[in-house]
Amino acid sequence: MSDFMTAVRAGAPGRGARIAASGGRDGRDPHNKASDRRQLREHPVELRRIARLFAPHRATLGVVVLLIVASSVIGLAQPFLVRHVIDQALPRHDHALLIGCVAAMVGVAIVTAALGVGQTLLSTRVGQQVMHQLRTGLFAHLQRQSVGFFTRTRGGEIQSRIINDIGSMQAVVTSTATSIAANVTVVVGTIVAMLAMDWRLALISLVVLPPAVVTTRRVARLRYAVTNERQAKMADLHVQIEEGLSVSGILLTKTLGAAPALADRFEETSRDLIELEVRSTLAGRWRMAWMQIVFAAVPAALYLAAGFPATSGGMTIGTLVAFVSLQGSLFRPLMGLLNVGVDVTSSLALFSRIFTYLDLPVEIDDPVSPTSLGAVRGEVTFDHVGFAYDTTPVLHDITLSVPAGGSLALVGATGSGKSTLAGLVARLHDPVAGRVLLDGVDLRDLTLADVADAVGVVTQETYLLHATVRENLRHARPDATDAEIEAAARAAQIHDLIAALPDGYDTMVGSRGHRFSGGEQQRLAIARTLLRDPRVLVLDEATSALDNTTEREVQAALDRLAEGRTTITIAHRLSTVRNADLIAVMDHGRIVELGTHEELLLAGGTYAELVRGGLQQAA
């Protein structure tokens, strides 16, 4: 791995590090109820914030509520129609009334079904838009985080938050509002209808409400704990899949013979997940089963009450049948209404985790009032620059200037600070002291887009997308024409190889570019950088991992790339160093020697010793 990438991955821990380390997010401690409670204490979820997610859809939700209320009220007509059929139409052989009641029953079913389809369509669309807002907002926010955040946080954990956590919230986000409206309307309407039919039977039916509320609250606590543990285990599963089934992971596993150990580890996690899924399904099930028995016993009590003159009050058979029908329809919406609280409670930790990521501060961001560079010349200046990772100083009072079009080589032992210094030029970090200037303008006064346009980076660790060659190159400049893409490939000395492929520029690169050799990947990366045409280049040992023949080919492409540009090279090989306009020898975060190759050799200092030792051996 290159020094440059090692340096940028060691970003200074901040609030993101603390978040990544909490609740087992760094892979050391398992996710547990205590960590969830701690997270909710440190980052409580405001219901107003959740409500703001739905604010743009108020009108649509209003229509949904109206449809739900209308459907629920119309549906309550069914028991009254049944009573008319049993008490009047059938005993009197009133065919007209019978046909009218039956037609009304069918009409009620058709209308409620149509209203149900409409409200489901609208509510699902609103829910999906809210989910889309959360997903895209979180993805965009995480992209703005510093490189250090991603080195401190497992990739599987990030994927779990975007996919699993938001996906688990989908049922709540999509159906909570509609469930509340529908169940409240049905429960209230049913109770009113029951009281209107017979207040004595209504009291018998409603006696089950207090134990139902108490039982549901207990079930909520059980499901909350199990849901949190299950989500954490799913995150672990994602991490193991990502680490074990990626191209790099497979190569590592096969070369180390670690497949059995990884399979055993995956099996153990999957087995734990089975237990959690079973517990999640059965959480509170016995208590809820008891409630179902109670609700089922109520109709028996109603029939018993109707059979005694003291409690029947002259009740008709039609009223009894209609009442039992109403009582039977009360159980589902009542449990649904109580379970809304269960679902919301079990999802609070999920909301907290999403909002925690959304609230991460952006350590490196655009300035409030950015400065425009205009035409970039490429002069780079380090003005008394100091930097530290957390509390560990890495750079000390670096003052150095590279003229536009000039070349600077940084050499020194590993850990001397050269990669960190180069990373400041691309604004992967900001200095804690001093300034890094581009054409006399502090990089912190420029937008990140302007810095990215002006500064290109080529490292030995090339990352290629799982897409076509053309798409990989166009990733650097989406508006590039095919002619410009081919011109960049020619300059990087890779066009002939691409053209010889069966699908040419439409050839799939493969995951992480493993379809191509290291030298070919490097030349693709160089072509991608050429397409952006930056005025400043940071080259981190782009040839150090290559054989001699491939190195010469890539170096020729790099020389072509560097023509007319300001170049800062982190060098371990003498062939790369000796032609630089200026060579800076670094040691423990300081520049100890500065000059040309000849000047430093004549000085007989550290650089001369490095050259005598083969340079790369000490670097």
C-alpha positions as CSV (number, residue, x, y, z in Angstrom):
1,M,0.0,0.0,0.0
2,S,1.3,3.4,-0.9
3,D,2.5,5.9,1.8
4,F,0.1,8.5,0.5
5,M,-3.0,6.2,1.0
6,T,-1.6,5.1,4.4
7,A,-1.3,8.7,5.4
8,V,-4.8,9.8,4.3
9,R,-6.3,6.8,6.0
10,A,-4.9,7.8,9.3
11,G,-7.1,10.9,9.5
12,A,-7.4,12.6,12.8
13,P,-10.1,11.1,15.0
14,G,-13.0,13.5,15.6
15,R,-16.6,13.1,16.5
16,G,-17.0,10.6,13.6
17,A,-14.4,8.4,15.3
18,R,-16.3,8.5,18.6
19,I,-19.5,7.6,16.8
20,A,-17.9,4.8,14.8
21,A,-16.4,3.4,18.0
22,S,-19.7,3.4,20.0
23,G,-22.0,0.5,20.2
24,G,-19.5,-2.0,18.7
25,R,-19.1,-0.1,15.5
26,D,-15.4,-0.6,15.3
27,G,-15.7,-4.3,15.5
28,R,-14.6,-4.8,19.1
29,D,-17.7,-4.7,21.2
30,P,-21.0,-6.4,20.2
31,H,-24.1,-4.3,19.8
32,N,-26.3,-4.5,22.9
33,K,-29.2,-2.9,24.7
34,A,-26.9,-0.8,26.9
35,S,-25.2,0.7,23.9
36,D,-28.6,1.5,22.3
37,R,-29.8,3.2,25.5
38,R,-26.5,5.1,25.6
39,Q,-26.9,6.1,21.9
40,L,-30.5,7.3,22.5
41,R,-29.3,9.3,25.5
42,E,-26.5,10.9,23.6
43,H,-28.5,11.4,20.4
44,P,-32.3,11.4,21.3
45,V,-34.8,11.3,18.4
46,E,-37.2,14.2,18.2
47,L,-40.6,13.3,16.9
48,R,-40.7,16.8,15.3
49,R,-37.7,15.8,13.2
50,I,-39.4,12.7,12.0
51,A,-42.5,14.7,11.2
52,R,-40.5,17.2,9.1
53,L,-39.7,14.3,6.8
54,F,-43.3,14.2,5.9
55,A,-43.8,18.0,5.7
56,P,-43.5,18.3,1.9
57,H,-46.3,15.6,1.6
58,R,-48.9,17.2,3.8
59,A,-51.5,17.6,1.1
60,T,-51.1,14.0,-0.1
61,L,-51.3,12.7,3.5
62,G,-54.4,14.7,4.0
63,V,-56.0,13.0,1.1
64,V,-54.9,9.7,2.4
65,V,-56.4,10.4,5.8
66,L,-59.7,11.4,4.2
67,L,-59.8,8.2,2.1
68,I,-59.1,6.1,5.2
69,V,-61.8,7.8,7.3
70,A,-64.3,7.5,4.4
71,S,-63.4,3.8,3.9
72,S,-63.7,3.0,7.6
73,V,-67.0,4.8,8.1
74,I,-68.5,3.3,5.0
75,G,-67.3,-0.1,6.1
76,L,-69.2,0.2,9.4
77,A,-72.5,0.1,7.5
78,Q,-72.1,-3.7,7.0
79,P,-73.3,-4.9,10.4
80,F,-76.3,-2.6,10.3
81,L,-77.2,-4.0,6.9
82,V,-76.8,-7.5,8.3
83,R,-79.2,-6.6,11.1
84,H,-81.8,-5.4,8.6
85,V,-81.5,-8.6,6.6
86,I,-81.9,-10.9,9.6
87,D,-84.5,-8.9,11.6
88,Q,-86.7,-7.5,8.8
89,A,-86.0,-8.7,5.2
90,L,-85.9,-12.5,5.9
91,P,-88.7,-12.8,8.5
92,R,-91.1,-10.6,6.4
93,H,-90.0,-12.1,3.1
94,D,-89.4,-8.5,1.9
95,H,-87.6,-9.3,-1.3
96,A,-87.1,-5.6,-2.2
97,L,-85.5,-4.8,1.1
98,L,-83.4,-8.0,0.9
99,I,-82.1,-7.1,-2.6
100,G,-81.5,-3.6,-1.5
101,C,-79.5,-4.7,1.6
102,V,-77.5,-7.2,-0.4
103,A,-76.7,-4.7,-3.1
104,A,-75.7,-2.2,-0.5
105,M,-73.3,-4.9,1.1
106,V,-71.7,-5.4,-2.3
107,G,-71.5,-1.7,-2.9
108,V,-69.9,-1.1,0.4
109,A,-67.3,-3.8,-0.4
110,I,-66.6,-2.3,-3.8
111,V,-66.3,1.3,-2.5
112,T,-64.1,0.4,0.5
113,A,-61.9,-1.7,-1.7
114,A,-61.4,1.1,-4.2
115,L,-60.7,3.6,-1.5
116,G,-58.2,1.2,0.0
117,V,-56.4,0.8,-3.3
118,G,-56.2,4.6,-3.6
119,Q,-55.0,5.3,-0.1
120,T,-52.4,2.4,-0.4
121,L,-51.1,3.9,-3.6
122,L,-50.8,7.4,-2.2
123,S,-49.3,6.3,1.2
124,T,-46.8,4.0,-0.4
125,R,-45.7,6.7,-2.8
126,V,-45.2,9.1,0.1
127,G,-43.3,6.5,2.1
128,Q,-41.0,5.7,-0.8
129,Q,-40.3,9.3,-1.4
130,V,-39.4,9.8,2.3
131,M,-37.2,6.7,2.1
132,H,-35.6,8.1,-1.0
133,Q,-35.0,11.4,0.8
134,L,-33.3,9.6,3.7
135,R,-31.2,7.3,1.5
136,T,-29.9,10.0,-0.9
137,G,-29.4,12.5,1.9
138,L,-27.4,10.1,4.0
139,F,-25.4,8.9,0.9
140,A,-24.6,12.5,-0.1
141,H,-23.7,13.5,3.5
142,L,-21.4,10.6,4.0
143,Q,-19.6,11.4,0.7
144,R,-18.7,14.8,2.3
145,Q,-17.0,13.1,5.2
146,S,-13.2,13.1,5.5
147,V,-11.2,10.1,4.4
148,G,-10.4,9.5,8.1
149,F,-14.1,8.7,8.8
150,F,-14.1,5.8,6.4
151,T,-10.9,4.4,7.8
152,R,-12.4,4.4,11.2
153,T,-15.8,2.9,10.2
154,R,-16.3,-0.6,8.7
155,G,-17.7,-0.5,5.2
156,G,-20.3,-3.1,6.1
157,E,-21.6,-0.8,8.9
158,I,-22.1,2.0,6.5
159,Q,-23.9,-0.2,4.0
160,S,-26.1,-1.6,6.9
161,R,-27.2,1.9,7.9
162,I,-28.1,2.9,4.3
163,I,-29.8,-0.4,3.3
164,N,-30.8,-2.3,6.4
165,D,-31.6,0.4,8.9
166,I,-33.5,2.6,6.4
167,G,-35.1,-0.6,5.0
168,S,-36.2,-1.6,8.5
169,M,-37.8,1.8,8.9
170,Q,-39.7,1.5,5.7
171,A,-42.7,-0.3,7.3
172,V,-43.0,2.4,10.0
173,V,-42.3,5.3,7.6
174,T,-44.8,4.0,5.0
175,S,-47.6,2.8,7.1
176,T,-47.5,4.5,10.5
177,A,-49.7,7.5,9.6
178,T,-52.2,5.5,7.6
179,S,-52.3,2.8,10.3
180,I,-53.0,5.4,13.0
181,A,-55.8,7.1,10.9
182,A,-57.4,3.8,9.8
183,N,-57.3,2.1,13.2
184,V,-58.4,5.1,15.2
185,T,-61.3,5.6,12.8
186,V,-62.3,1.9,12.9
187,V,-61.9,1.6,16.7
188,V,-63.8,4.8,17.5
189,G,-66.5,4.1,14.9
190,T,-66.9,0.5,16.1
191,I,-67.2,1.5,19.7
192,V,-69.8,4.2,18.8
193,A,-71.7,1.7,16.7
194,M,-71.6,-0.9,19.5
195,L,-72.9,1.6,22.1
196,A,-75.7,2.6,19.7
197,M,-76.7,-1.0,19.2
198,D,-76.6,-2.1,22.8
199,W,-74.7,-0.4,25.6
200,R,-74.8,-3.5,27.9
201,L,-73.2,-5.8,25.4
202,A,-70.7,-2.9,24.6
203,L,-69.5,-2.9,28.2
204,I,-68.9,-6.6,28.1
205,S,-66.9,-6.3,24.8
206,L,-64.8,-3.4,26.0
207,V,-63.7,-5.1,29.3
208,V,-60.7,-6.5,27.4
209,L,-59.2,-3.1,26.6
210,P,-57.2,-2.5,29.8
211,P,-55.4,-5.8,29.8
212,A,-54.7,-5.3,26.0
213,V,-53.0,-2.0,26.7
214,V,-50.9,-3.4,29.5
215,T,-49.9,-6.5,27.5
216,T,-49.0,-4.5,24.4
217,R,-46.6,-2.2,26.4
218,R,-44.8,-5.3,27.8
219,V,-44.5,-6.7,24.3
220,A,-43.1,-3.4,23.0
221,R,-40.2,-3.6,25.4
222,L,-39.4,-7.2,24.4
223,R,-39.5,-6.4,20.7
224,Y,-37.4,-3.3,21.1
225,A,-34.5,-5.2,22.7
226,V,-34.6,-8.1,20.2
227,T,-34.9,-5.8,17.2
228,N,-31.8,-3.9,18.2
229,E,-29.7,-7.1,18.6
230,R,-31.0,-8.4,15.3
231,Q,-30.0,-5.2,13.4
232,A,-26.5,-5.3,14.9
233,K,-26.1,-9.0,13.9
234,M,-27.2,-8.1,10.4
235,A,-24.5,-5.4,10.2
236,D,-21.9,-8.0,11.2
237,L,-23.2,-10.3,8.4
238,H,-22.9,-7.5,5.9
239,V,-19.3,-6.8,6.9
240,Q,-18.3,-10.5,6.6
241,I,-19.9,-10.8,3.2
242,E,-18.1,-7.6,2.0
243,E,-14.8,-8.7,3.4
244,G,-15.1,-12.4,2.4
245,L,-16.7,-12.2,-1.1
246,S,-15.1,-9.1,-2.7
247,V,-12.3,-9.7,-5.2
248,S,-9.6,-8.5,-2.8
249,G,-11.1,-10.5,0.0
250,I,-11.2,-13.7,-2.1
251,L,-7.6,-13.2,-3.2
252,L,-6.5,-12.8,0.4
253,T,-8.6,-15.7,1.6
254,K,-7.2,-18.1,-1.1
255,T,-3.6,-17.0,-0.6
256,L,-3.8,-17.4,3.2
257,G,-5.9,-20.6,3.1
258,A,-8.4,-18.8,5.4
259,A,-11.6,-20.0,3.7
260,P,-12.5,-22.6,6.4
261,A,-12.0,-20.0,9.2
262,L,-14.1,-17.4,7.4
263,A,-16.8,-20.0,6.7
264,D,-16.9,-21.0,10.3
265,R,-17.1,-17.4,11.4
266,F,-20.0,-16.7,8.9
267,E,-21.8,-19.8,10.1
268,E,-21.6,-18.7,13.7
269,T,-22.9,-15.2,12.9
270,S,-25.7,-16.7,10.7
271,R,-26.6,-19.2,13.5
272,D,-26.8,-16.3,16.0
273,L,-29.1,-14.5,13.5
274,I,-31.4,-17.6,13.4
275,E,-31.9,-17.4,17.2
276,L,-32.5,-13.6,17.0
277,E,-35.0,-14.0,14.2
278,V,-36.9,-16.7,16.2
279,R,-36.9,-14.5,19.3
280,S,-38.0,-11.5,17.3
281,T,-40.9,-13.5,15.8
282,L,-41.9,-14.9,19.2
283,A,-41.3,-11.8,21.3
284,G,-44.4,-11.4,23.4
285,R,-46.2,-14.0,21.3
286,W,-47.5,-15.9,24.3
287,R,-48.9,-12.7,25.8
288,M,-50.6,-11.8,22.5
289,A,-51.9,-15.4,22.2
290,W,-53.5,-15.0,25.6
291,M,-55.2,-11.8,24.3
292,Q,-56.5,-13.6,21.3
293,I,-58.1,-16.1,23.6
294,V,-59.7,-13.4,25.6
295,F,-61.0,-11.7,22.5
296,A,-62.3,-15.0,21.2
297,A,-64.1,-15.6,24.5
298,V,-66.0,-12.3,24.3
299,P,-68.5,-13.5,21.7
300,A,-69.3,-16.5,23.9
301,A,-70.0,-14.1,26.7
302,L,-72.2,-12.1,24.4
303,Y,-74.2,-15.1,23.4
304,L,-74.5,-16.1,27.1
305,A,-75.7,-12.6,28.0
306,A,-78.2,-12.6,25.1
307,G,-79.7,-15.9,26.4
308,F,-80.8,-14.5,29.8
309,P,-83.8,-12.2,30.0
310,A,-82.1,-10.1,32.7
311,T,-79.3,-9.1,30.3
312,S,-80.8,-9.5,26.8
313,G,-83.2,-6.6,27.1
314,G,-85.3,-7.9,24.3
315,M,-82.4,-8.1,21.9
316,T,-83.1,-9.3,18.4
317,I,-81.1,-12.0,16.7
318,G,-80.1,-9.6,14.0
319,T,-78.7,-7.2,16.6
320,L,-76.8,-10.0,18.3
321,V,-75.2,-11.2,15.0
322,A,-74.4,-7.6,14.0
323,F,-72.9,-6.9,17.4
324,V,-70.7,-10.0,17.3
325,S,-69.6,-9.0,13.9
326,L,-68.7,-5.5,15.2
327,Q,-66.9,-7.0,18.2
328,G,-64.9,-9.3,16.0
329,S,-63.8,-6.4,13.8
330,L,-62.6,-4.5,16.8
331,F,-59.7,-6.9,17.7
332,R,-57.6,-6.3,14.6
333,P,-57.6,-2.5,14.4
334,L,-57.3,-2.3,18.2
335,M,-54.2,-4.5,18.2
336,G,-52.9,-2.6,15.1
337,L,-53.4,0.7,16.9
338,L,-51.5,-0.6,20.0
339,N,-48.8,-2.1,17.8
340,V,-48.1,1.2,16.1
341,G,-46.5,2.2,19.4
342,V,-44.6,-1.1,19.4
343,D,-43.3,-0.5,15.9
344,V,-42.3,3.1,16.6
345,T,-40.5,2.1,19.8
346,S,-38.6,-0.7,18.1
347,S,-37.5,1.7,15.4
348,L,-36.3,4.5,17.6
349,A,-32.8,3.1,17.7
350,L,-32.8,2.9,13.9
351,F,-33.9,6.5,13.6
352,S,-31.2,7.5,16.1
353,R,-28.5,5.7,14.1
354,I,-29.5,7.3,10.8
355,F,-29.8,10.8,12.4
356,T,-26.4,10.2,14.1
357,Y,-24.8,9.8,10.7
358,L,-26.7,12.7,9.3
359,D,-25.5,14.9,12.1
360,L,-21.9,14.1,11.6
361,P,-20.0,17.4,11.2
362,V,-18.3,17.9,7.8
363,E,-14.6,18.4,8.8
364,I,-13.5,19.6,5.3
365,D,-16.1,21.7,3.6
366,D,-16.6,24.5,1.1
367,P,-16.0,28.1,2.5
368,V,-19.0,30.3,3.0
369,S,-17.6,32.9,0.6
370,P,-15.3,31.0,-1.8
371,T,-12.6,32.6,-3.9
372,S,-12.5,32.1,-7.6
373,L,-9.1,31.2,-9.0
374,G,-9.8,31.9,-12.7
375,A,-7.1,30.3,-14.9
376,V,-5.0,28.0,-12.7
377,R,-1.2,28.4,-13.2
378,G,-0.3,25.8,-10.6
379,E,2.0,27.5,-8.1
380,V,2.0,25.6,-4.8
381,T,3.2,27.1,-1.6
382,F,3.5,25.7,1.9
383,D,3.5,28.6,4.3
384,H,4.8,27.5,7.8
385,V,2.6,24.4,7.6
386,G,2.0,22.3,10.6
387,F,-0.2,19.2,11.0
388,A,-1.1,16.6,13.6
389,Y,-3.1,13.4,13.7
390,D,-5.2,13.9,16.8
391,T,-2.5,15.0,19.3
392,T,0.5,13.5,17.4
393,P,2.5,16.1,15.5
394,V,3.4,15.0,12.0
395,L,4.5,18.2,10.2
396,H,6.5,21.0,11.7
397,D,6.8,24.5,10.2
398,I,7.1,23.5,6.5
399,T,7.8,26.4,4.3
400,L,8.3,25.5,0.6
401,S,7.3,26.8,-2.8
402,V,6.9,25.0,-6.1
403,P,6.6,27.3,-9.1
404,A,4.0,26.8,-11.7
405,G,5.1,24.0,-14.0
406,G,7.9,22.9,-11.7
407,S,8.5,19.5,-10.1
408,L,9.1,18.6,-6.5
409,A,10.2,15.2,-5.2
410,L,9.7,14.3,-1.6
411,V,12.0,11.6,-0.2
412,G,12.6,10.3,3.3
413,A,12.1,7.4,5.6
414,T,8.6,5.9,6.1
415,G,6.7,8.1,8.6
416,S,8.8,11.2,7.8
417,G,5.6,13.1,6.8
418,K,6.0,13.3,3.0
419,S,2.6,11.6,2.3
420,T,0.8,13.8,4.7
421,L,2.4,16.9,3.1
422,A,1.2,15.7,-0.3
423,G,-2.2,15.0,1.0
424,L,-2.6,18.6,2.1
425,V,-2.2,19.7,-1.5
426,A,-5.3,17.7,-2.5
427,R,-7.0,19.0,0.6
428,L,-7.6,15.5,2.0
429,H,-6.7,17.2,5.3
430,D,-6.4,20.8,6.4
431,P,-3.2,22.0,8.2
432,V,-3.5,22.8,11.9
433,A,-1.0,25.6,11.4
434,G,0.0,27.7,8.5
435,R,-1.5,27.6,5.0
436,V,-1.3,25.7,1.7
437,L,-1.6,28.1,-1.2
438,L,-2.5,27.5,-4.8
439,D,-1.6,30.5,-7.0
440,G,-1.4,32.5,-3.8
441,V,-4.9,31.5,-2.6
442,D,-5.4,29.4,0.6
443,L,-6.9,26.1,-0.4
444,R,-9.5,26.6,2.4
445,D,-10.8,29.6,0.5
446,L,-11.5,27.5,-2.6
447,T,-14.5,25.1,-3.2
448,L,-13.7,21.4,-3.0
449,A,-14.7,21.2,-6.6
450,D,-12.2,23.8,-7.7
451,V,-9.4,22.0,-5.7
452,A,-10.4,18.7,-7.3
453,D,-10.3,20.3,-10.8
454,A,-6.9,21.9,-10.1
455,V,-5.2,18.9,-8.3
456,G,-5.0,15.4,-9.7
457,V,-3.7,12.4,-7.7
458,V,-2.2,9.2,-9.1
459,T,-1.2,6.5,-6.6
460,Q,0.0,2.9,-6.8
461,E,-3.3,1.8,-5.4
462,T,-5.6,2.3,-8.4
463,Y,-9.3,2.0,-7.9
464,L,-11.4,1.1,-10.9
465,L,-15.2,0.9,-11.0
466,H,-17.1,-2.3,-11.9
467,A,-18.1,-0.8,-15.2
468,T,-16.9,-0.5,-18.8
469,V,-13.5,1.1,-19.7
470,R,-15.4,4.0,-21.2
471,E,-17.5,4.6,-18.1
472,N,-14.4,4.4,-15.8
473,L,-12.6,7.1,-17.8
474,R,-15.7,9.2,-18.1
475,H,-16.1,9.0,-14.3
476,A,-13.4,11.7,-14.2
477,R,-15.3,14.0,-16.6
478,P,-18.9,13.0,-17.3
479,D,-19.1,15.4,-20.3
480,A,-16.1,14.0,-22.1
481,T,-16.6,13.0,-25.7
482,D,-15.5,9.6,-27.1
483,A,-12.8,11.4,-29.0
484,E,-11.4,13.0,-25.9
485,I,-11.5,9.7,-24.0
486,E,-9.5,8.0,-26.8
487,A,-7.0,10.9,-26.9
488,A,-6.4,10.6,-23.2
489,A,-5.9,6.8,-23.5
490,R,-3.4,7.3,-26.4
491,A,-1.5,9.8,-24.2
492,A,-1.4,7.2,-21.4
493,Q,-0.2,4.6,-23.9
494,I,-3.2,2.3,-23.2
495,H,-5.4,2.9,-26.3
496,D,-3.9,0.1,-28.4
497,L,-4.5,-2.5,-25.7
498,I,-8.1,-1.3,-25.2
499,A,-8.8,-1.3,-28.9
500,A,-7.5,-4.8,-29.2
501,L,-10.1,-6.1,-26.7
502,P,-13.3,-7.8,-28.2
503,D,-15.5,-5.0,-26.9
504,G,-13.0,-2.2,-27.0
505,Y,-13.9,0.7,-24.7
506,D,-17.1,-1.1,-23.8
507,T,-15.2,-3.9,-22.1
508,M,-16.2,-4.5,-18.5
509,V,-13.3,-3.7,-16.2
510,G,-14.4,-6.1,-13.5
511,S,-14.5,-5.6,-9.7
512,R,-11.7,-3.3,-8.7
513,G,-10.1,-3.6,-12.1
514,H,-8.7,-7.1,-11.5
515,R,-9.3,-8.0,-15.2
516,F,-6.3,-5.8,-16.0
517,S,-2.7,-6.1,-14.9
518,G,-1.2,-3.6,-12.4
519,G,0.5,-1.7,-15.2
520,E,-2.6,-1.6,-17.3
521,Q,-4.6,-0.3,-14.3
522,Q,-2.1,2.4,-13.7
523,R,-2.3,3.6,-17.3
524,L,-6.1,3.6,-17.1
525,A,-5.7,5.8,-14.0
526,I,-3.3,8.1,-15.8
527,A,-5.7,8.4,-18.7
528,R,-8.5,9.2,-16.3
529,T,-6.4,11.9,-14.8
530,L,-5.4,13.3,-18.2
531,L,-9.0,13.6,-19.0
532,R,-9.5,16.0,-16.1
533,D,-6.4,18.0,-17.2
534,P,-5.4,19.2,-13.7
535,R,-2.6,21.8,-13.4
536,V,-1.1,20.2,-10.3
537,L,-0.2,16.5,-10.0
538,V,0.5,14.5,-6.9
539,L,2.2,11.3,-7.8
540,D,2.6,8.7,-5.1
541,E,5.0,6.0,-6.3
542,A,2.8,5.1,-9.2
543,T,5.4,2.7,-10.5
544,S,6.9,1.2,-7.3
545,A,4.8,-2.0,-7.4
546,L,5.6,-2.8,-11.1
547,D,8.2,-4.8,-12.9
548,N,11.0,-3.0,-14.7
549,T,9.4,-3.3,-18.2
550,T,6.0,-2.2,-17.1
551,E,7.5,0.5,-15.0
552,R,9.2,2.0,-18.0
553,E,5.9,2.0,-19.9
554,V,4.0,3.6,-17.1
555,Q,6.8,6.1,-16.3
556,A,6.6,7.2,-20.0
557,A,2.9,7.8,-19.6
558,L,3.6,9.7,-16.4
559,D,6.2,11.9,-18.1
560,R,3.6,12.7,-20.7
561,L,1.1,13.5,-18.0
562,A,3.5,15.8,-16.2
563,E,4.4,17.9,-19.2
564,G,3.5,21.6,-18.4
565,R,2.1,20.8,-15.0
566,T,3.2,21.3,-11.4
567,T,4.3,17.9,-10.1
568,I,4.8,16.8,-6.6
569,T,6.2,13.2,-6.4
570,I,6.6,11.0,-3.4
571,A,9.6,9.1,-4.6
572,H,11.3,5.9,-3.5
573,R,13.4,5.3,-6.6
574,L,16.4,7.3,-7.8
575,S,15.2,7.2,-11.4
576,T,12.1,9.1,-10.4
577,V,13.9,11.6,-8.1
578,R,17.0,12.7,-10.0
579,N,15.2,14.8,-12.7
580,A,13.0,16.8,-10.3
581,D,13.6,20.6,-10.2
582,L,13.6,20.4,-6.5
583,I,14.1,17.6,-4.0
584,A,13.0,17.9,-0.4
585,V,14.4,15.4,2.1
586,M,12.1,14.9,5.1
587,D,12.8,13.5,8.5
588,H,10.3,13.4,11.4
589,G,8.0,16.0,9.8
590,R,10.7,18.5,8.9
591,I,12.5,19.4,5.7
592,V,16.2,18.7,6.5
593,E,17.6,19.2,3.0
594,L,16.4,21.0,-0.1
595,G,18.0,21.3,-3.5
596,T,18.6,19.6,-6.8
597,H,20.0,16.1,-7.2
598,E,23.5,17.4,-7.9
599,E,23.4,20.0,-5.1
600,L,22.3,17.4,-2.5
601,L,24.9,14.9,-3.6
602,L,27.7,17.5,-3.3
603,A,26.4,18.4,0.2
604,G,27.0,14.8,1.3
605,G,24.2,14.8,3.8
606,T,21.1,12.6,4.3
607,Y,20.2,12.6,0.6
608,A,23.6,11.4,-0.4
609,E,23.3,8.6,2.2
610,L,19.9,7.6,0.8
611,V,21.3,7.4,-2.8
612,R,24.2,5.3,-1.6
613,G,21.8,3.0,0.1
614,G,19.7,2.6,-3.0
615,L,17.1,5.3,-1.9
616,Q,14.1,3.0,-1.9
617,Q,15.6,0.9,0.9
618,A,15.4,3.8,3.3
619,A,12.2,5.3,2.1
